[in-house]
Amino acid sequence: VGQFSRHQVWPTCGIATSESVIGEFDDIRYFNHPDRFTANILWFTKGYVEYTIPNLIPSNQRITQLSISAELSSEAPGIDNNWPSDISFYINDTKIGMWTSPGDFGDVHGMFTPQWWPQNWNQYGLLKMLVIDRHGTFIDGLKISDVNTQQLTFTSQDDIVFRFQVDEPSQNIGGLTLFGKDFGNYNQDINVKVHYTPNV
């Protein structure tokens, strides 16, 4: 979660490891702190975090499908199970779709959230599966856009840059919380699977 390659975020915001908060709340400078590479949770009201996905496919292959799963929620001041947020997904600066998170969940303690984490902070999110293939872009099996891998034209020489973003303007600017391992209800970091096939 903390191994983002670029970011631009606005408070309320923060970043933490499984053992402690990194720096101070609502201070964007700590998103550049060296400890952020070991972060297991981060949150912000608007803006983005961007990750460079290693492209290690052989030179004579092309990418046919990308699958990305992550535990996500909104970011409310405090917690609010009814706090919608429009979270957009980008690959290489192309918006591939959007999902509206229903809330910033805190009704119960997250299954893997550390015991020291206060109850009135973000506790858990929803595990979302984003898939881009030759037919379009899907989240949990539901199509959210027509953007497909043929349009993105991945080769073995291309960087794959993936972004979570809360856009402005948007109908619901309700922030983003990104849960990694040791937080939330799913003990995982951001998972990526790359499918590829020989060039024809």
Order of alpha helices (4+ residues) and beta strands (2+ residues): beta-beta-beta-beta-beta-beta-beta-beta-beta-beta-alpha-beta-beta-beta
